[in-house]
């Protein structure tokens, strides 16, 4: 199946537009002349300066409208749908982070469950051509079989964050079945890149290094059985989403809902990723960078491996991510050194 190109006559509503993926997706659509309505509540889960930096880069585009709003506020969200009648909705607003969900479960229920329910209700009352929403590779829990396939059993999440994402898939399927809403869930696999999320390990490692602090590696110091992660570069994620926008799929029993993995299909050992980050920061700085490392036990909620099968996505829209961690981490390192003006 070949995929249909973007329709420039449609209005695209992107929630979480000041977030990492939301910003890059908005930018890509705006560069092509699309009309984008961006929503974000600019919460302080991580440094809001970074969110404002992303928004500042979107503001010059004439076809961009930013609305500060929270998807868990049903009335505000309904009014936005009523006023702007979006054709395509991409819901990327969510409380992210596996470990934080153990400390602060309330915000996950509010944003990821109630917020997503509000999105579905809005799409029901103001019908859309397509709803794309963020799920997560964390739904696979501690599955031993790799690579992870969309048909795998995912009923044993090991974190509340994963449980909220699994619930999103169930809710979307139900609304698609009942109200014929074309919906697509995307299970993201460890997304990284410039202007990324500071709570992600690679970003934190850079922060620690420049603060002259050791980095903590939660793999028990066991190099033989190291953690594996399917690291996916931001540009690959955005291209995958872009190709899906005008291409809703039909799933089981003719329900217009489908879930896709969107990952690199090429997992790396955590230690290889860290070595590569050291090399890329060395290159960006013009001097050798070596992290001081402390090894600790694996954290509750962490899974030993994430590894995406991307065959379904390839069949649907002829797309497979291809950015290597060497290329991706060099882009991140160059941006980090410049943005934070580190010497």
VENHUWO-V69356 format. One record per pair of residues at least 6 apart in sequence whose C-alpha atoms are under 8 Angstrom apart, sorted by sequence separation. I is the first residue (numbers start at 1). GAP is how many residues later the second one is. D is the distance in Angstrom with one decimal. If there is no record, write none. Layout:
# VENHUWO-V69356
I GAP D
I GAP D
This chain:
# VENHUWO-V69356
16 6 5.4
17 6 5.1
29 6 7.8
30 6 6.8
42 6 6.7
58 6 7.0
59 6 8.0
70 6 7.6
71 6 5.9
157 6 5.6
175 6 6.5
176 6 6.1
197 6 7.1
198 6 6.0
208 6 6.3
209 6 7.4
250 6 4.2
251 6 5.4
282 6 4.8
313 6 6.4
314 6 5.9
337 6 7.5
15 7 7.0
16 7 7.9
29 7 7.4
69 7 6.9
70 7 7.5
101 7 6.7
176 7 6.6
196 7 7.5
208 7 6.2
219 7 6.1
249 7 6.1
250 7 5.7
251 7 5.1
282 7 5.0
313 7 7.4
14 8 6.6
69 8 7.4
123 8 7.8
140 8 7.3
219 8 6.3
248 8 7.3
249 8 6.5
250 8 6.3
281 8 6.4
17 9 6.8
42 9 6.9
248 9 7.8
249 9 6.0
279 9 7.6
26 10 6.7
173 10 7.8
192 10 8.0
205 10 5.9
278 10 7.9
279 10 7.0
310 10 6.9
172 11 6.8
278 11 5.4
14 12 7.2
26 12 7.7
95 12 6.7
140 12 7.7
154 12 7.8
278 12 6.0
95 13 5.6
140 13 7.5
141 13 7.0
278 13 7.2
94 14 7.6
140 14 5.2
142 14 7.9
139 15 5.9
141 15 6.2
142 15 7.7
95 16 6.1
139 16 7.9
140 16 7.7
141 16 4.7
142 16 7.2
169 16 6.5
94 17 5.5
95 17 6.4
139 17 7.9
140 17 6.8
141 17 5.4
93 18 7.6
94 18 5.2
139 18 5.7
93 19 7.9
138 19 7.3
18 20 7.9
17 21 5.0
18 21 7.8
19 21 7.9
94 21 8.0
141 21 7.6
12 22 7.4
14 22 7.1
16 22 7.3
17 22 5.7
18 22 6.0
71 22 7.5
240 22 7.3
11 23 7.1
12 23 6.1
13 23 5.9
14 23 6.2
15 23 5.9
16 23 5.9
17 23 5.8
138 23 7.9
139 23 4.9
8 24 7.9
10 24 7.2
11 24 5.1
12 24 4.8
13 24 4.7
14 24 5.0
15 24 4.6
16 24 4.8
18 24 7.0
138 24 5.2
139 24 6.9
8 25 6.5
9 25 7.3
10 25 6.9
11 25 6.1
12 25 6.2
13 25 6.0
14 25 6.3
15 25 6.0
16 25 7.7
91 25 7.9
237 25 6.8
8 26 5.0
9 26 7.8
11 26 7.4
13 26 7.6
38 26 7.3
42 26 7.4
136 26 7.1
139 26 6.7
237 26 7.6
7 27 7.8
8 27 7.4
36 27 6.2
37 27 6.0
38 27 6.1
39 27 6.0
40 27 6.8
41 27 5.4
139 27 5.9
35 28 4.8
36 28 5.0
37 28 4.8
38 28 4.7
39 28 5.0
40 28 5.3
41 28 4.9
91 28 7.8
34 29 6.8
35 29 6.2
36 29 6.4
37 29 6.0
38 29 6.1
39 29 5.8
40 29 5.6
41 29 4.9
136 29 6.4
33 30 7.4
37 30 7.5
39 30 5.9
40 30 6.4
135 30 5.2
23 31 6.2
27 31 6.4
30 31 6.7
39 31 7.6
134 31 7.9
135 31 7.2
232 31 5.4
233 31 7.9
19 32 6.3
23 32 7.4
26 32 7.7
231 32 7.1
232 32 5.1
18 33 5.1
30 33 6.9
135 33 7.2
230 33 6.3
231 33 6.2
18 34 7.1
30 34 7.2
135 34 7.2
230 34 5.7
19 35 7.8
23 35 7.7
230 35 6.5
231 35 7.9
18 36 6.0
230 36 5.9
231 36 6.7
18 37 5.8
230 37 4.0
231 37 7.3
17 38 7.8
72 38 6.2
229 38 5.0
230 38 6.3
72 39 5.7
89 39 7.3
190 39 7.1
192 39 6.9
228 39 5.8
229 39 5.5
267 39 7.1
71 40 6.9
87 40 7.8
88 40 5.8
91 40 7.5
189 40 7.9
190 40 6.3
191 40 6.0
192 40 6.2
193 40 5.9
228 40 5.4
229 40 6.5
267 40 5.7
74 41 7.8
77 41 7.4
81 41 6.6
85 41 6.8
87 41 4.8
88 41 5.7
89 41 6.4
90 41 5.9
91 41 6.2
92 41 6.2
189 41 5.9
190 41 4.9
191 41 4.8
192 41 5.3
193 41 5.6
228 41 4.5
229 41 6.7
266 41 6.9
72 42 5.8
73 42 7.4
77 42 7.6
86 42 6.7
87 42 5.4
88 42 5.0
89 42 4.8
90 42 4.7
91 42 4.6
92 42 5.5
189 42 6.4
190 42 5.9
191 42 5.8
192 42 5.8
227 42 5.9
228 42 5.8
265 42 6.1
266 42 7.7
72 43 4.0
87 43 7.1
88 43 6.0
89 43 6.2
90 43 5.6
91 43 6.3
189 43 6.2
191 43 6.0
226 43 6.1
227 43 5.6
264 43 7.9
265 43 4.9
71 44 4.8
72 44 7.7
74 44 5.7
78 44 5.8
82 44 7.0
88 44 8.0
226 44 6.6
263 44 7.6
264 44 6.8
265 44 5.8
70 45 7.8
71 45 7.3
73 45 7.9
77 45 7.4
81 45 6.6
226 45 7.4
263 45 5.4
265 45 6.3
72 46 6.7
191 46 7.6
262 46 7.1
263 46 7.7
264 46 7.8
280 46 7.4
284 46 7.5
71 47 6.8
261 47 6.2
263 47 6.8
283 47 8.0
71 48 7.1
223 48 7.7
261 48 6.8
262 48 6.5
188 49 8.0
261 49 5.9
276 49 7.5
280 49 6.3
281 49 7.3
284 49 6.1
131 50 7.4
133 50 7.7
135 50 5.8
136 50 6.9
137 50 5.0
260 50 7.7
276 50 6.4
280 50 4.9
284 50 5.3
113 51 6.2
124 51 7.8
130 51 7.1
131 51 6.2
132 51 5.7
133 51 6.4
134 51 5.9
135 51 5.1
136 51 4.0
137 51 5.5
261 51 7.7
262 51 7.3
108 52 7.8
112 52 6.0
116 52 6.9
120 52 7.1
129 52 7.7
130 52 5.0
131 52 4.6
132 52 4.7
133 52 5.1
134 52 5.2
135 52 4.6
136 52 4.8
137 52 5.3
260 52 6.6
261 52 7.0
273 52 7.3
277 52 6.1
281 52 5.2
285 52 7.1
40 53 7.1
108 53 6.7
112 53 7.2
128 53 7.2
129 53 6.5
130 53 5.7
131 53 6.3
132 53 5.9
133 53 6.3
134 53 6.6
135 53 6.5
136 53 6.7
137 53 8.0
260 53 6.1
276 53 7.4
277 53 7.7
280 53 6.0
281 53 7.4
284 53 6.8
113 54 7.4
117 54 7.5
127 54 7.3
128 54 7.8
130 54 7.7
132 54 7.4
134 54 7.2
105 55 7.1
109 55 7.2
113 55 6.9
120 55 7.0
124 55 6.5
15 56 7.8
108 56 7.2
112 56 7.6
264 56 7.6
265 56 7.8
277 56 7.6
281 56 7.9
102 57 7.2
124 57 7.1
264 57 5.4
101 58 7.1
102 58 6.9
123 58 7.3
263 58 7.0
264 58 6.9
285 58 6.8
101 59 5.8
264 59 8.0
99 60 7.9
101 60 5.7
98 61 6.3
98 62 7.5
98 63 5.5
97 64 6.9
98 64 7.4
184 64 6.7
96 65 7.3
183 65 6.7
184 65 7.3
182 66 6.0
183 66 7.8
182 67 7.5
249 67 7.8
182 68 8.0
22 70 6.3
247 70 7.9
21 71 7.4
185 72 7.8
187 72 7.3
189 72 7.7
202 72 7.6
11 73 7.9
13 73 5.8
183 73 6.3
184 73 5.6
185 73 6.3
186 73 5.8
187 73 6.1
188 73 6.4
189 73 6.4
190 73 7.7
244 73 6.7
11 74 7.7
12 74 5.8
13 74 7.8
15 74 7.9
19 74 7.8
182 74 4.8
183 74 4.8
184 74 5.0
185 74 4.5
186 74 5.1
187 74 4.7
188 74 5.2
189 74 4.9
221 74 5.0
243 74 6.2
11 75 4.9
12 75 6.2
13 75 6.3
14 75 6.0
15 75 6.4
16 75 7.1
17 75 7.6
180 75 7.4
181 75 6.7
182 75 5.9
183 75 6.7
184 75 5.6
185 75 6.3
186 75 5.9
187 75 5.8
188 75 6.2
189 75 7.5
202 75 7.6
220 75 5.8
221 75 6.8
10 76 7.4
11 76 5.3
12 76 4.9
13 76 4.7
14 76 4.9
15 76 5.0
16 76 5.1
17 76 7.7
180 76 6.6
181 76 7.8
184 76 7.5
186 76 6.3
187 76 8.0
215 76 6.7
217 76 7.0
219 76 6.7
220 76 5.0
221 76 7.8
227 76 7.9
228 76 6.5
229 76 5.7
230 76 5.5
10 77 5.7
11 77 6.5
12 77 5.9
13 77 6.2
14 77 6.0
15 77 5.3
16 77 4.0
214 77 6.6
215 77 6.2
216 77 6.1
217 77 6.1
218 77 6.0
219 77 6.3
220 77 4.3
227 77 5.0
228 77 4.5
229 77 4.9
230 77 5.2
240 77 8.0
10 78 7.3
12 78 7.6
14 78 7.0
15 78 5.0
16 78 7.3
177 78 5.3
214 78 4.6
215 78 5.1
216 78 4.8
217 78 4.9
218 78 4.7
219 78 5.7
220 78 6.2
226 78 7.8
227 78 5.7
228 78 6.2
229 78 6.6
230 78 6.8
176 79 6.3
177 79 7.2
213 79 7.4
214 79 5.5
215 79 6.1
216 79 5.9
217 79 6.0
218 79 5.2
219 79 5.2
228 79 7.7
240 79 6.5
176 80 5.9
177 80 8.0
214 80 6.6
216 80 6.7
218 80 4.6
240 80 7.9
176 81 6.0
218 81 6.5
240 81 7.9
173 82 7.5
209 82 6.2
209 83 7.8
173 84 5.7
236 84 8.0
237 84 7.5
172 85 7.3
236 85 5.2
205 86 7.9
236 86 7.2
236 87 7.1
232 89 7.5
169 90 7.7
233 90 6.3
232 91 7.7
233 91 8.0
233 92 7.7
231 94 7.3
233 95 5.9
97 102 7.7
150 109 6.8
150 110 6.5
150 111 6.7
149 112 7.5
132 113 7.4
130 115 7.0
130 116 7.4
189 117 7.1
130 118 6.3
147 118 7.7
189 118 7.8
189 119 7.2
137 124 7.5
210 132 7.6
193 135 6.2
192 136 7.7
193 136 6.7
194 137 6.4
195 137 7.7
193 138 6.8
194 138 4.3
193 139 5.0
194 139 7.6
195 140 7.5
54 141 7.6
194 141 5.7
195 141 7.9
159 142 5.0
194 142 7.0
158 143 5.2
158 144 7.7
50 145 7.2
46 151 7.6
47 151 7.6
46 152 6.6
46 153 7.0
88 157 7.3
148 158 7.5
147 159 7.8
148 159 5.8
149 159 6.8
150 159 7.9
147 160 4.9
148 160 5.1
149 160 5.4
142 161 5.5
146 161 6.2
147 161 5.3
148 161 5.6
149 161 7.9
141 162 6.4
142 162 7.0
146 162 7.8
147 162 5.2
142 163 7.9
138 165 7.8
137 169 6.9
137 171 8.0
20 175 6.6
20 176 5.4
20 177 6.4
99 200 7.9
99 201 7.5
99 202 6.6
98 203 6.5
99 203 7.8
98 204 7.4
24 210 7.6
28 210 7.8
24 211 7.8
21 213 7.0
25 213 5.5
29 213 8.0
24 214 6.9
21 216 7.9
25 216 8.0
21 217 7.3
25 217 7.7
6 236 7.5
6 237 7.8
5 238 7.2
4 239 7.5
6 239 7.1
7 239 7.3
3 240 6.6
6 240 6.1
3 241 7.7
5 241 6.8
4 242 6.0
3 243 7.8
4 243 6.5
3 244 6.5
3 313 7.4
1 314 6.7
2 314 7.6
3 314 5.1
1 315 6.2
2 315 6.1
3 315 7.4
1 316 6.8
2 316 6.8
1 317 7.6
